[in-house]
Amino acid sequence: ADGGLQRTMAESLGLVFQLDELPYGNMSWTPGDMSIDEVGAAFEARGERIEDLTDLLSEKGLVGGLVRGIFGMIPTLDALFGGRVVDTIRVVLIETLGNESAINGALTMQGPAFKEVLIDLRNERAMQITDSEIAANDELKSIAVLYGAGHLSGLAELLAERGDYTMVDERWLPAMHFNINDSPLSRGEVDLLRGFAGRASQLGAR
């Protein structure tokens, strides 16, 4: 309920946690996700434990507490180093999250059950809800499915399978900004970080 590790990460990097920014209370929004109990059951059916993931996200246990402590130190370290820490992390995140092969590589490293449950099954649920919303409202003129970057290619495939949808265009909207003119990082340091993130993404994709 409090956002756990995701809120800690956002606040430590000067970002906004999505539960605070997106209008979840708007009546035109319809939840289209699996419940945490359904996700847990799907993991168990595949011989996997979900407790490790939920403990991490809720900042419980040794690993959850350790990760929370690390992110909690970022604002202090950033102040000590004149803003270099947060800017470094932002550059790496922008380069990594904007790279589809890096996302796919990270999912692959977690094993087949991770992608199948957290991506594929939840995509299927989102499309089921989308179909039911369209079928229930003859006057509906448009509908949007909002999901994280790791879900988009799978959602596009599910839409294409229905035969009623065609790709019109592809647009990228900024989610995180980095202005080198306002940063203590030099252009050479930024280029070095971008190159490092690119190489790491290629290794992850293999």
Rosetta silent file (secondary structure, phi, psi, omega in degrees, C-alpha in Angstrom):
SEQUENCE: ADGGLQRTMAESLGLVFQLDELPYGNMSWTPGDMSIDEVGAAFEARGERIEDLTDLLSEKGLVGGLVRGIFGMIPTLDALFGGRVVDTIRVVLIETLGNESAINGALTMQGPAFKEVLIDLRNERAMQITDSEIAANDELKSIAVLYGAGHLSGLAELLAERGDYTMVDERWLPAMHFNINDSPLSRGEVDLLRGFAGRASQLGAR
SCORE:     score description
SCORE:     0.000 S_00000001
   1 L     0.000  -30.487 -177.791    0.000    0.000    0.000 S_00000001
   2 L   -92.110    2.083  178.411    2.877    2.398    0.679 S_00000001
   3 L    93.477  -22.888  175.516    4.680    1.636   -2.579 S_00000001
   4 H    53.915 -137.700 -175.167    7.570   -0.188   -0.928 S_00000001
   5 H   -62.050  -34.740 -178.992   10.795   -0.393   -2.870 S_00000001
   6 H   -63.410  -38.887  176.644    9.304    1.205   -5.974 S_00000001
   7 H   -68.583  -42.343  179.097    8.472    4.369   -4.049 S_00000001
   8 H   -58.426  -44.642  179.927   11.900    4.361   -2.380 S_00000001
   9 H   -62.455  -46.354 -178.219   13.602    4.080   -5.764 S_00000001
  10 H   -61.652  -48.892 -176.234   11.516    6.866   -7.297 S_00000001
  11 H   -66.953  -34.708 -179.398   12.027    9.289   -4.422 S_00000001
  12 H   -69.118  -23.301 -179.073   15.758    8.593   -4.177 S_00000001
  13 L  -104.434    8.709  178.832   16.178    9.527   -7.857 S_00000001
  14 L    71.682   27.318  179.676   13.936   12.590   -7.777 S_00000001
  15 L  -106.303  177.675 -178.915   11.202   10.847   -9.776 S_00000001
  16 L  -111.765  129.595  178.121    7.459   10.467   -9.131 S_00000001
  17 L   -69.447  135.445 -170.399    5.963    7.142   -8.043 S_00000001
  18 H   -61.665  -31.951  179.520    3.284    6.083  -10.520 S_00000001
  19 H   -67.228  -20.819  177.307    0.571    5.534   -7.877 S_00000001
  20 H   -87.329  -23.224 -171.614    0.937    9.213   -6.968 S_00000001
  21 H   -99.790  -39.423 -174.208    0.908   10.492  -10.551 S_00000001
  22 L   -85.730  143.985 -174.406   -1.593    8.403  -12.493 S_00000001
  23 L   -81.485   67.708 -178.384   -5.346    8.951  -11.958 S_00000001
  24 L   -63.801  -22.754  179.408   -6.219    5.498  -10.655 S_00000001
  25 L   -81.502   -5.537  179.680   -9.319    6.912   -8.966 S_00000001
  26 L   -66.886  130.230 -176.119  -10.783    8.068  -12.289 S_00000001
  27 L   -65.092  -18.656  179.690  -13.996    6.136  -13.022 S_00000001
  28 L   -81.691   -6.310  177.568  -12.994    5.730  -16.675 S_00000001
  29 L   -89.905  135.860  178.433  -10.006    3.610  -15.612 S_00000001
  30 L  -121.994  122.999  176.899  -10.529   -0.152  -15.390 S_00000001
  31 L   -59.103  132.699 -178.769   -8.032   -2.424  -13.595 S_00000001
  32 L  -131.125   36.128 -175.181   -6.698   -4.958  -16.074 S_00000001
  33 L  -121.241  166.367  172.150   -4.124   -6.857  -14.082 S_00000001
  34 L   -78.804  151.293  174.045   -3.849  -10.123  -12.180 S_00000001
  35 L   -75.649  161.941  179.471   -4.095   -9.997   -8.390 S_00000001
  36 H   -63.631  -30.578  176.992   -0.978  -10.756   -6.361 S_00000001
  37 H   -66.815  -39.379  178.210   -2.648  -14.015   -5.236 S_00000001
  38 H   -67.067  -39.639  177.294   -3.150  -15.041   -8.867 S_00000001
  39 H   -63.270  -44.270  179.162    0.464  -14.205   -9.656 S_00000001
  40 H   -61.475  -42.191  179.196    1.606  -16.231   -6.652 S_00000001
  41 H   -64.164  -37.644  179.272   -0.500  -19.226   -7.697 S_00000001
  42 H   -66.548  -39.537  176.554    0.921  -19.049  -11.223 S_00000001
  43 H   -64.680  -44.837 -179.533    4.479  -19.055   -9.859 S_00000001
  44 H   -62.501  -37.093  178.695    3.717  -21.995   -7.563 S_00000001
  45 H   -63.920  -21.005  179.323    2.210  -23.940  -10.467 S_00000001
  46 L  -104.596   13.452  176.606    5.572  -23.584  -12.191 S_00000001
  47 L    74.375   23.732 -178.799    7.568  -24.643   -9.155 S_00000001
  48 L  -116.847  155.649  176.528    8.733  -21.121   -8.283 S_00000001
  49 L   -98.853  137.552  175.536    8.434  -19.022   -5.129 S_00000001
  50 L   -95.770  -12.800 -175.224    6.955  -15.533   -5.269 S_00000001
  51 H   -61.032  -35.348 -179.971    8.012  -14.660   -1.717 S_00000001
  52 H   -61.421  -40.926 -179.564   11.491  -13.604   -2.834 S_00000001
  53 H   -71.988  -46.346 -177.697   10.002  -11.057   -5.230 S_00000001
  54 H   -67.421  -36.089  176.770    7.292   -9.771   -2.886 S_00000001
  55 H   -64.411  -39.188  178.203    9.735   -9.483    0.028 S_00000001
  56 H   -63.697  -48.402 -176.871   12.064   -7.454   -2.177 S_00000001
  57 H   -67.322  -31.473  179.947    9.304   -5.122   -3.377 S_00000001
  58 L   -92.804    5.418  175.728    7.924   -4.695    0.143 S_00000001
  59 L    62.637   37.727  178.344   11.460   -4.162    1.526 S_00000001
  60 L  -105.855  162.581  177.289   11.257   -7.150    3.856 S_00000001
  61 H    73.378 -178.345 -176.605   13.911   -9.671    4.733 S_00000001
  62 H   -63.907  -50.736 -176.433   17.667   -9.367    4.342 S_00000001
  63 H   -67.456  -45.021 -179.996   17.733   -8.551    0.627 S_00000001
  64 H   -59.877  -43.970  178.925   14.749   -6.186    0.749 S_00000001
  65 H   -66.180  -37.600  179.695   16.212   -4.292    3.698 S_00000001
  66 H   -65.418  -46.120 -179.687   19.642   -4.138    2.069 S_00000001
  67 H   -64.487  -40.936  177.168   18.301   -2.755   -1.209 S_00000001
  68 H   -59.801  -42.639  179.415   16.180   -0.207    0.655 S_00000001
  69 H   -62.002  -40.026 -179.926   19.270    0.880    2.580 S_00000001
  70 H   -64.380  -48.709  179.811   21.263    1.302   -0.623 S_00000001
  71 H   -68.109  -31.626  178.339   18.617    3.432   -2.302 S_00000001
  72 H   -66.079  -24.863  179.587   18.037    5.329    0.915 S_00000001
  73 H   -80.919  -15.747 -173.679   21.692    6.408    0.884 S_00000001
  74 H   -58.113  -47.955 -179.806   21.502    7.857   -2.640 S_00000001
  75 H   -57.826  -39.655  179.485   20.236   11.356   -1.675 S_00000001
  76 H   -66.886  -45.988  178.599   23.021   11.717    0.913 S_00000001
  77 H   -63.367  -38.561  179.755   25.700   10.459   -1.469 S_00000001
  78 H   -62.822  -40.702  178.263   24.328   12.667   -4.220 S_00000001
  79 H   -65.762  -39.633  179.870   24.626   15.722   -1.969 S_00000001
  80 H   -65.631  -34.427 -176.012   28.192   14.786   -1.026 S_00000001
  81 L  -103.760   20.653  172.023   29.215   14.382   -4.665 S_00000001
  82 L    65.941   34.135  177.236   27.457   17.469   -5.991 S_00000001
  83 L    86.725    5.551 -175.702   24.595   15.742   -7.823 S_00000001
  84 H   -76.062  -29.681 -174.365   26.764   13.276   -9.710 S_00000001
  85 H   -69.537  -51.447 -179.200   25.235   10.100   -8.233 S_00000001
  86 H   -63.220  -42.011  179.990   21.608   10.673   -9.284 S_00000001
  87 H   -64.239  -37.429  177.936   22.641   11.928  -12.731 S_00000001
  88 H   -62.083  -47.447 -179.346   24.820    8.857  -13.249 S_00000001
  89 H   -64.426  -39.354 -179.576   21.950    6.514  -12.388 S_00000001
  90 H   -63.079  -43.556  179.629   19.532    8.485  -14.579 S_00000001
  91 H   -60.399  -45.050 -179.505   21.801    8.247  -17.623 S_00000001
  92 H   -64.435  -41.750  178.763   22.175    4.479  -17.177 S_00000001
  93 H   -63.327  -44.819 -179.314   18.423    4.021  -16.684 S_00000001
  94 H   -60.099  -45.222 -178.692   17.544    6.071  -19.768 S_00000001
  95 H   -67.743  -35.945 -176.341   19.957    4.100  -21.938 S_00000001
  96 H   -78.161  -49.172 -175.383   18.858    0.734  -20.538 S_00000001
  97 H   -72.130  -17.690  176.290   15.078    1.180  -20.394 S_00000001
  98 L   -88.439    5.298 -176.367   15.010    2.634  -23.899 S_00000001
  99 L  -114.381  107.044 -175.740   16.650   -0.519  -25.265 S_00000001
 100 H   -62.567  -35.921  179.989   14.178   -3.321  -25.978 S_00000001
 101 H   -66.260  -31.411  177.972   16.925   -5.938  -26.304 S_00000001
 102 H   -68.580  -40.060  178.528   18.166   -4.995  -22.825 S_00000001
 103 H   -64.561  -46.414  179.149   14.701   -5.478  -21.363 S_00000001
 104 H   -62.879  -38.191  178.350   14.288   -8.842  -23.080 S_00000001
 105 H   -64.399  -40.776  178.612   17.753   -9.883  -21.930 S_00000001
 106 H   -64.642  -39.344  178.342   16.960   -9.010  -18.322 S_00000001
 107 H   -65.668  -41.017 -179.416   13.732  -11.016  -18.501 S_00000001
 108 H   -62.974  -37.880 -178.707   15.539  -14.009  -19.992 S_00000001
 109 H   -64.434  -23.608 -178.266   18.118  -13.973  -17.204 S_00000001
 110 L   -82.609   -8.299  179.919   15.320  -14.429  -14.631 S_00000001
 111 L    99.499  159.909 -174.412   14.215  -17.728  -16.171 S_00000001
 112 H   -64.034  -34.661 -177.865   11.167  -18.736  -18.262 S_00000001
 113 H   -64.963  -36.481 -178.766    8.656  -18.685  -15.371 S_00000001
 114 H   -60.622  -50.093 -179.543    9.434  -15.043  -14.604 S_00000001
 115 H   -69.021  -41.380 -176.540    8.602  -13.841  -18.113 S_00000001
 116 H   -61.893  -41.110 -177.182    5.678  -16.217  -18.561 S_00000001
 117 H   -82.753  -55.761 -172.224    3.940  -15.101  -15.369 S_00000001
 118 H   -74.537  -21.932  179.862    4.892  -11.438  -14.952 S_00000001
 119 H  -109.999  -64.253 -169.713    4.729  -10.568  -18.650 S_00000001
 120 H   -65.217  -50.081 -178.039    2.799  -13.069  -20.779 S_00000001
 121 H   -65.203  -37.642 -179.906   -0.022  -14.016  -18.393 S_00000001
 122 H   -72.472  -31.765  173.106   -0.567  -10.419  -17.320 S_00000001
 123 H   -62.683  -44.403  179.992   -0.617   -9.323  -20.976 S_00000001
 124 H   -61.883  -39.894  177.769   -3.309  -11.897  -21.672 S_00000001
 125 H   -64.273  -42.823  179.104   -5.347  -10.614  -18.725 S_00000001
 126 H   -59.688  -40.306  179.930   -5.013   -7.022  -19.964 S_00000001
 127 H   -71.737  -34.430  176.111   -6.293   -8.050  -23.396 S_00000001
 128 H   -62.012  -44.370  179.202   -9.186  -10.007  -21.873 S_00000001
 129 H   -66.566  -39.736  178.122  -10.269   -6.912  -19.943 S_00000001
 130 H   -60.568  -47.264  179.144   -9.810   -4.744  -23.039 S_00000001
 131 H   -59.604  -43.014 -177.689  -11.997   -7.069  -25.108 S_00000001
 132 H   -68.442  -35.811  178.072  -14.712   -7.123  -22.432 S_00000001
 133 H   -65.615  -41.738  179.396  -14.700   -3.319  -22.110 S_00000001
 134 H   -66.189  -43.550 -178.118  -15.099   -2.922  -25.869 S_00000001
 135 H   -66.730  -28.493 -175.146  -17.858   -5.542  -26.052 S_00000001
 136 H   -86.890   -7.912 -174.720  -19.771   -3.945  -23.168 S_00000001
 137 L  -135.074   99.921 -178.686  -19.823   -0.417  -24.594 S_00000001
 138 L   -68.370  -22.665 -176.765  -21.148    0.176  -28.110 S_00000001
 139 L   -93.322    2.830 -179.081  -20.477    3.911  -27.826 S_00000001
 140 L   -65.828  125.148 -177.779  -16.816    3.528  -26.902 S_00000001
 141 L  -100.214  -27.111  179.246  -14.718    5.592  -29.324 S_00000001
 142 L  -155.022  156.511  178.526  -11.218    4.910  -28.024 S_00000001
 143 L  -148.108  143.121  178.755   -9.402    2.817  -25.452 S_00000001
 144 L  -124.332  140.809  175.506   -5.837    2.870  -24.180 S_00000001
 145 L  -111.787  113.741 -176.717   -3.857    0.087  -22.521 S_00000001
 146 L  -101.204  120.120 -178.381   -1.210    1.505  -20.205 S_00000001
 147 L  -151.699  166.586 -178.440    1.602   -0.852  -19.274 S_00000001
 148 L   -71.550  166.700 -173.658    5.349   -0.932  -18.672 S_00000001
 149 H   -58.522  -36.411 -177.930    7.959   -1.142  -21.406 S_00000001
 150 H   -66.195  -15.531 -177.349    8.549   -4.871  -20.961 S_00000001
 151 H   -93.041  -17.382 -164.490    4.924   -5.579  -21.875 S_00000001
 152 H   -65.842  -43.358 -178.337    4.610   -3.586  -25.090 S_00000001
 153 H   -64.747  -38.523  178.465    5.944   -6.011  -27.692 S_00000001
 154 H   -67.559  -39.328  177.481    3.796   -8.826  -26.294 S_00000001
 155 H   -64.166  -39.428  178.445    0.686   -6.646  -26.244 S_00000001
 156 H   -61.801  -39.662  178.132    1.316   -5.655  -29.863 S_00000001
 157 H   -65.130  -41.951  179.586    1.476   -9.347  -30.824 S_00000001
 158 H   -64.977  -38.365  177.295   -1.797  -10.106  -29.011 S_00000001
 159 H   -65.196  -42.591 -178.825   -3.513   -7.199  -30.765 S_00000001
 160 H   -64.135  -34.329 -179.690   -2.208   -8.354  -34.154 S_00000001
 161 H   -64.549  -25.785 -178.210   -3.533  -11.874  -33.515 S_00000001
 162 H   -74.321  -19.052  175.991   -7.062  -10.491  -33.211 S_00000001
 163 L    77.637   -6.221 -178.612   -7.015   -9.342  -36.835 S_00000001
 164 L   -98.633   -3.243 -173.878   -8.964   -6.153  -36.084 S_00000001
 165 L  -125.054  143.560  173.837   -5.955   -3.955  -35.389 S_00000001
 166 L  -131.969  149.780  178.710   -3.106   -2.640  -37.510 S_00000001
 167 L   -70.414  125.698  178.377   -0.057   -0.624  -36.513 S_00000001
 168 L   -97.988  -52.123  175.531   -0.561    3.039  -37.351 S_00000001
 169 L  -158.335  170.695  179.004    2.528    4.594  -35.829 S_00000001
 170 L  -127.955  124.525 -177.683    5.060    4.242  -33.045 S_00000001
 171 L  -128.041  139.356  175.504    5.782    7.137  -30.715 S_00000001
 172 L  -108.362  127.185  178.977    8.204    7.500  -27.833 S_00000001
 173 L  -111.351  140.644 -177.333    7.252    9.945  -25.074 S_00000001
 174 L   -68.827  129.709  176.764    9.779   11.199  -22.498 S_00000001
 175 L  -109.748  -23.454 -178.595    9.422    9.646  -19.056 S_00000001
 176 L  -144.620  135.021 -177.153   12.715   10.816  -17.595 S_00000001
 177 L  -109.461  147.906  170.248   14.812   13.851  -18.496 S_00000001
 178 L  -141.212  117.503 -179.500   18.537   14.461  -18.328 S_00000001
 179 L  -107.444  108.299 -176.054   19.915   17.867  -19.278 S_00000001
 180 H   -63.930  -26.795  179.988   23.683   17.722  -19.664 S_00000001
 181 H   -69.922  -21.107  179.314   23.902   21.512  -19.506 S_00000001
 182 H  -104.596    7.413 -173.469   22.552   21.430  -15.946 S_00000001
 183 L  -104.747  146.025  173.171   24.571   18.391  -14.847 S_00000001
 184 L   -72.652  -11.857  177.084   27.903   18.185  -13.015 S_00000001
 185 L   -75.774  140.771  176.520   28.771   15.302  -15.348 S_00000001
 186 L   -81.493  165.040  177.943   30.911   16.188  -18.351 S_00000001
 187 H   -62.639  -36.752  178.296   29.952   15.178  -21.876 S_00000001
 188 H   -63.164  -39.943  178.677   32.829   12.701  -21.882 S_00000001
 189 H   -67.067  -39.887  178.189   31.530   11.068  -18.699 S_00000001
 190 H   -63.939  -43.941  178.188   28.021   10.863  -20.115 S_00000001
 191 H   -60.925  -39.111  178.792   29.326    9.273  -23.325 S_00000001
 192 H   -64.003  -43.121  178.576   31.279    6.778  -21.219 S_00000001
 193 H   -64.895  -41.130  179.652   28.174    5.877  -19.211 S_00000001
 194 H   -65.018  -40.062  177.629   26.076    5.493  -22.344 S_00000001
 195 H   -65.003  -40.789  177.985   28.694    3.213  -23.886 S_00000001
 196 H   -62.139  -45.614 -179.586   28.845    1.126  -20.707 S_00000001
 197 H   -63.586  -38.832  179.327   25.057    0.768  -20.613 S_00000001
 198 H   -64.549  -42.704  178.919   25.005   -0.197  -24.297 S_00000001
 199 H   -66.928  -40.483  178.058   27.632   -2.895  -23.844 S_00000001
 200 H   -63.356  -36.866  178.871   25.878   -4.253  -20.768 S_00000001
 201 H   -65.135  -39.835  179.599   22.622   -4.392  -22.742 S_00000001
 202 H   -66.087  -39.047  178.150   24.285   -6.394  -25.514 S_00000001
 203 H   -65.783  -41.045  179.590   25.710   -8.877  -23.012 S_00000001
 204 H   -64.660  -35.179 -179.268   22.304   -9.247  -21.354 S_00000001
 205 H   -69.536  -24.022  178.715   20.656   -9.890  -24.729 S_00000001
 206 L   -78.779    0.000    0.000   23.045  -12.781  -25.368 S_00000001
